[in-house]
């Protein structure tokens, strides 16, 4: 019997409550992983001890990134609670050898940790940008993946995706490269040079059947 790799899943944080969307749990379970909710730990040692239990990590979506920010957050995007940012940072910084999947906020978080920059409101800052926020009327659009990327091998050249973001990557951080783009040029996916880190701007857990290869590949890499 094959043991399921243990995948940590970060959470949102609101009014003293950690919260996680069930879609993340279902996607990791369906792909063969064992989802473990990541507690928001306050000490680096506790974060390291928890990280030692894990084979992989998913950094989930959330509110506005403030690290590496270009411009000011718009009124319809609150900043991420500093307590979550601190907990995510502690865990990510000690999780240095195993696969990480960043989703929406999670992709931007990975980029900011690597020294990259983030547009506070890409629609306002980059003329001609599509509406990428469903809350502002954004709808599904295609993403084109670069030849030679892991995501192109897994998901094909083009994939229709949902869109729930106001921010967007401006410049990729050290060791990262942009591998997926919306029709307007907005960065929709990143990969690290060593293949350990993968980030997507869309929410693949919400269309699991189309995104199944992404999750199955991630869980498979966590087994090694």
HELIX and SHEET records of a PDB file:
HELIX    1   1 UNK A   22  UNK A   30  1                                   9    
HELIX    2   2 UNK A   44  UNK A   51  1                                   8    
HELIX    3   3 UNK A   82  UNK A   94  1                                  13    
HELIX    4   4 UNK A  105  UNK A  113  1                                   9    
HELIX    5   5 UNK A  122  UNK A  125  1                                   4    
HELIX    6   6 UNK A  134  UNK A  136  5                                   3    
HELIX    7   7 UNK A  150  UNK A  155  1                                   6    
HELIX    8   8 UNK A  204  UNK A  207  5                                   4    
HELIX    9   9 UNK A  208  UNK A  222  1                                  15    
SHEET    1   A 9 UNK A  34  UNK A  37  0                                        
SHEET    2   A 9 UNK A   6  UNK A   9  1                                        
SHEET    3   A 9 UNK A  56  UNK A  59  1                                        
SHEET    4   A 9 UNK A  99  UNK A 103  1                                        
SHEET    5   A 9 UNK A 197  UNK A 200  1                                        
SHEET    6   A 9 UNK A 187  UNK A 192 -1                                        
SHEET    7   A 9 UNK A 176  UNK A 182 -1                                        
SHEET    8   A 9 UNK A 141  UNK A 145 -1                                        
SHEET    9   A 9 UNK A 158  UNK A 161 -1                                        
SHEET    1   B 2 UNK A  12  UNK A  14  0                                        
SHEET    2   B 2 UNK A  17  UNK A  19 -1                                        
SHEET    1   C 3 UNK A  69  UNK A  70  0                                        
SHEET    2   C 3 UNK A 117  UNK A 119  1                                        
SHEET    3   C 3 UNK A 168  UNK A 171 -1                                        
END                                                                             
